[in-house]
Amino acid sequence: MKESIAVRIRIARQGRGMDQARLAARLDVATRTLQRWEKGEQVPDSNFLMRLARILGVTPHWLLTGEGSMHGEPSAKILPLPTGRYRKVELISLPLLSSVPGGAPSLMFHPEYVEKYITVDSVNDSSAFALEVKGNSMAPRIEDGDIIVVSPKLEPRSGDICVVRVSDEDTVKRVKIDGQLIYLIPLNPEYEPMAVKKRDVTFMWRVVKVIKNV
């Protein structure tokens, strides 16, 4: 049975003879954040996964998937950016809630139930949260298993990708607002768009970030 990414982070850290505090300092994150990663309570985003791989001397592919060699050509495909281009970002923990369908609308999204937390850079919305997408109506941009970050604070506009609740059912689609109608448009051409009445929409919250299921 393949170990989880949480276990791989711990294995790689211990293999380098580093304690959690030292690795957290190298990553510029709180020790408790690293502890959550190693417990599987949070999943580091792609930027931190690449930094973990570099600092721990393992291949990003192994760290992400558990496949291939743990130690390979060091950083052969990682191109460093000039240090002046980096900016310090604030990291926040967002609740990862029940999944939202990326196919036909379904009664699957339950905002009162927190499954776990993920770490992302700040989205400037204290009410923001994350959802795992089920289905491929928004492929290839958003695919089955991807995680989306939703901001209820931001006003949705035509062309935005949103989580929409229509008549007590939920879905994630690109929206087109036209008077009293809202068109829910999939990105996958195999799926058909649908029109709903604005009065039947309980909420329409903007998707501000996509975390790919790599």
N, C-alpha and C positions, 0 to 999 in steps of 0.2 A: 504494500500500500504506500503510495507516494505521500511524503510528508507535506504539510501546509507551508505557505510562504512564511508564516510566523515561526515555524520550526527551523526553516532554512536560514532566516535572519539570525536566530540564536546559534545555530551550528556554525555559521560563518563568523560570527562575533567571537565565539569561544575558540574557534580555530586560529584567530589572530591574537588570542590571549588578551582580549579587551573586556573590561567590565562595562556594564550598561552606562554608567556615568561618563566614562571616558568616550565611548562611542557617541553618546548623545551630545557631548561637548563638540566633538568633531563635526557632527551634523548640524549643530546650532539649533537643537530642539531640547525641550524639557525631558529629563530622564523618565518621567511618568509617561510621556508620549511614546518613547521607545519601549517601555514596559508594556504598553497597550498593544503595540505592534507585535511583540513577541508572545503575547497572550492571545492574539487573534481578535482582539476587541476592536481594533482599527486596522485599516489597510493604508500604508503609505502611498502617496500619489506617485506619478511616474518620475517626477523630478527627484524625489527622495529615494526612489528605488535605484535610479542611476547613481546617485551619490553613495548609497549603501554599497553597491557593487564595486565602485571605484575604491572606497576606503577599505573595504573588507577583502579586496583582491579576488573577487569572484566574477564570473560572467553574468551580465544582466539577464541573459536568457535562462540560465540555471536558476537565478534568484526568483525570476517571475514564474517559471513553469516547472522547475525541478527536473527538466530534461537536459540532456547533453552533459558536457563536462563542467564540473564545478569551477575548475581553474582552466582557463584557456588562454588564447592570445590576449594579453592584458590590454584592455581599452583600445583594441585594434580598430573598432568601428565607432569609437566615441571621439568626436572632434571637440577639443576644448575651445571655449569662447574666451576672448580677452576679458580679464577680470573686471575691467571697467564697465562691462555690459551687464554684470549681475546687479540685481537690486535685492535688498532685504525685504521679505514679504512677511506679513503677519499670518500665522497659521491658526486655524480654528478647528474645533471638532464639531461635526454635524451629525445629527441622528440619521441613521439609515433605516428608513421605514419599510413597510411591506411593499411588494413590487407593484408596478403600474404596467398595464398592457401596452405593448407597442404593436398590437394587432387590432382585433375587434375590441370595442369597449367591454369592460368586465368589472364586476364588483370585487376588486382585489386590493385596493389601496386604502389602508387604514391609518390615518395620521396620528391616532392616539397610541399606536403600538410601536415602540422603539426596539428594533432587533439588535443593533449594535451601532457603533460610531465610526466615522471615517475622518481622516485628517486632510484638509484642503487649504489652499490659500484663501484669505478672507474674501467674502462676496459682499461685504458691507450691508448685511441684512441679518439681524438677530433672529428672525423667524425662518431663515433658510433651512432646508433639509435635503436629504438625498433619497433617491429611489432607485431600485434596480428594475431595469426594463425587461419585460418578457415579450418575445415576438420580434418580427423583423419588418414591420410595415414602414419603419423609418430607416431601414438599411439603404446605403452603406454607412451613412453618417452615425446613426445610433442603432446598434445591433443587440440581439438577445444577450442578456448578461451584462451589458454596459450599465454604468451607474450615472444618473443625471442629478445635477444639483439644481434645485428649484428655489426661486426667490418670489414669495408672495408679495413682497414690497413693491416690485417694479411693475409699472403699468404695461400690460401687453399691447402690442401693436400688430397690425397686419404684417405677415411675413415672419413673425416670431414662432419658435417652437415652444409649445406650452403643454402643461398638464391640464386637462380640461375635464370637469365633471359635468355630465349631461344627464339629466333625469336619473340621478343617483348612480350613474355608471361612469367609469374613468378611462381615460385614454391619453396618450401623448401623440401630438400631431402638430404640423405647421398650421397656423391659423390664418384665415383671411376674413377680416371683419367688413361686412357690407350691409350697412343699415341695421335692420333687425335680424339679419342672418349672419351666422358664423360658419364658414366652411372649414372643415377639418381635413387637411390634405396630407396624405402619406407621401414619403419620399420614394418609397419602393413602388415602381410602376405596376407591380402585380396586384396592388391594392387600390380600391376605388375611393375617391374622396366622398365625403358626405356633408350635407348642409343641415344645420340645426338652428332652431330659433333661439335668439339671445335670451329670451325669458326662461328657457329651459336649462340655461347654463348656470350652475351653482357657483363655480369659480373657474378662473382661467389664469394660471400662474406660469410665469416665464421660466424656461430652462436657461440657465446661465453658464453651465459647465457640463461637459461630457467626459467621464472617466472610462476609457476603453477597457474592456475585459480582454487583456492580452494573454 
